[in-house]
Amino acid sequence: MDTTTTAAGNTPGRPARGLLAEQLTALEALVVIGRTFAHLPGVDINLSPITPGELTLSVHDDLDAFEQWRSALGIAAEDVDHCQRPGRGHMTLKAKTTFARVTVELVGYAPALAEIGGRS
């Protein structure tokens, strides 16, 4: 196994990981989001060194919370992509926007519509 590293400290053949400094813009955006939307439901937060200019906010099993976040971030309902997988019993909602100079992806995981009353 090749254990040499590049100047940035990455091992060849593995995903490139930047420096924490490259994630500072996303971290700063997270602080702005936290202060601006402190009244909204809590979310899972992901910052990855692979995509340092992006922030992912995930909501699980709560369509109302997803809608609150979607509205607060100014994402139009028609800009939400949804995937409902037959037989799997769940759906995934995804939308992206730019907030505080970073790409913010909002992701919602919920039971399939047929399982929560058959809405469509």
C-alpha positions as CSV (number, residue, x, y, z in Angstrom):
1,M,0.0,0.0,0.0
2,D,1.3,3.4,-1.0
3,T,1.6,5.5,2.2
4,T,3.2,8.6,0.6
5,T,1.3,11.8,1.0
6,T,0.8,14.8,-1.1
7,A,1.8,18.3,0.0
8,A,-1.7,18.7,1.5
9,G,-1.2,15.5,3.5
10,N,-3.5,13.3,1.3
11,T,-2.7,9.7,0.5
12,P,-2.8,9.0,-3.2
13,G,-5.9,6.8,-4.2
14,R,-8.0,8.2,-1.3
15,P,-10.4,11.1,-1.4
16,A,-8.6,14.4,-1.1
17,R,-9.1,16.0,2.3
18,G,-8.2,19.7,2.6
19,L,-7.2,21.6,5.7
20,L,-9.5,22.7,8.4
21,A,-8.8,26.3,7.3
22,E,-10.6,25.5,4.1
23,Q,-13.8,24.7,6.0
24,L,-13.8,28.0,7.9
25,T,-16.3,29.6,5.6
26,A,-18.7,26.8,6.1
27,L,-18.1,26.8,9.9
28,E,-18.8,30.6,9.9
29,A,-22.0,30.1,7.9
30,L,-23.1,27.5,10.4
31,V,-22.7,30.1,13.2
32,V,-24.8,32.5,11.2
33,I,-27.4,29.8,10.6
34,G,-27.4,28.9,14.3
35,R,-27.9,32.5,15.4
36,T,-30.5,33.3,12.7
37,F,-32.5,30.2,13.0
38,A,-32.1,29.3,16.6
39,H,-35.9,29.0,16.9
40,L,-36.1,26.2,14.4
41,P,-36.0,22.5,15.1
42,G,-32.6,20.9,15.6
43,V,-31.0,19.2,12.6
44,D,-28.1,16.9,11.9
45,I,-25.2,18.9,10.6
46,N,-22.4,17.7,8.3
47,L,-19.3,19.6,7.2
48,S,-17.0,17.5,5.1
49,P,-13.3,18.2,4.3
50,I,-14.0,16.7,0.8
51,T,-16.4,19.5,0.0
52,P,-15.3,22.3,2.3
53,G,-17.6,25.0,0.9
54,E,-20.7,23.0,1.6
55,L,-22.9,22.4,4.6
56,T,-25.6,19.7,4.9
57,L,-28.6,20.0,7.2
58,S,-30.6,16.8,7.6
59,V,-34.0,16.3,9.1
60,H,-35.3,12.9,10.0
61,D,-38.9,11.7,10.2
62,D,-40.3,15.2,10.5
63,L,-41.8,16.8,7.3
64,D,-43.0,19.8,9.3
65,A,-39.4,20.5,10.4
66,F,-38.1,20.1,6.9
67,E,-40.7,22.6,5.7
68,Q,-39.8,25.1,8.4
69,W,-36.1,24.9,7.3
70,R,-37.0,25.1,3.6
71,S,-39.0,28.2,4.1
72,A,-36.5,29.8,6.4
73,L,-33.7,29.2,3.9
74,G,-35.8,30.7,1.1
75,I,-36.0,27.5,-0.9
76,A,-39.1,27.4,-3.2
77,A,-41.2,24.3,-2.8
78,E,-40.8,23.5,-6.5
79,D,-37.0,23.4,-6.0
80,V,-37.2,20.4,-3.7
81,D,-36.3,17.1,-5.3
82,H,-38.0,14.1,-3.9
83,C,-37.4,10.4,-4.3
84,Q,-39.8,7.8,-3.0
85,R,-38.5,4.3,-3.4
86,P,-41.2,1.7,-3.9
87,G,-41.0,-1.1,-1.3
88,R,-38.6,0.8,0.9
89,G,-41.1,2.7,3.0
90,H,-39.3,6.0,3.0
91,M,-38.7,9.1,0.9
92,T,-35.9,11.5,0.6
93,L,-36.3,15.3,0.0
94,K,-33.3,17.4,-1.1
95,A,-32.8,21.0,-2.0
96,K,-29.8,23.3,-2.2
97,T,-29.4,27.0,-1.7
98,T,-26.6,29.5,-1.0
99,F,-26.5,31.0,2.4
100,A,-23.7,33.1,4.0
101,R,-21.5,32.3,1.0
102,V,-21.7,28.5,1.2
103,T,-23.8,25.9,-0.5
104,V,-26.4,24.6,2.0
105,E,-28.1,21.3,1.2
106,L,-31.2,20.6,3.1
107,V,-32.1,16.9,3.2
108,G,-35.3,15.3,4.7
109,Y,-35.8,11.7,5.4
110,A,-39.4,10.6,6.1
111,P,-41.8,7.7,5.9
112,A,-43.3,7.3,2.4
113,L,-46.4,9.4,1.7
114,A,-48.5,6.3,1.4
115,E,-47.5,5.3,5.0
116,I,-48.5,8.7,6.5
117,G,-52.0,8.9,5.2
118,G,-51.7,8.5,1.5
119,R,-51.1,12.1,0.7
120,S,-49.7,12.9,-2.7
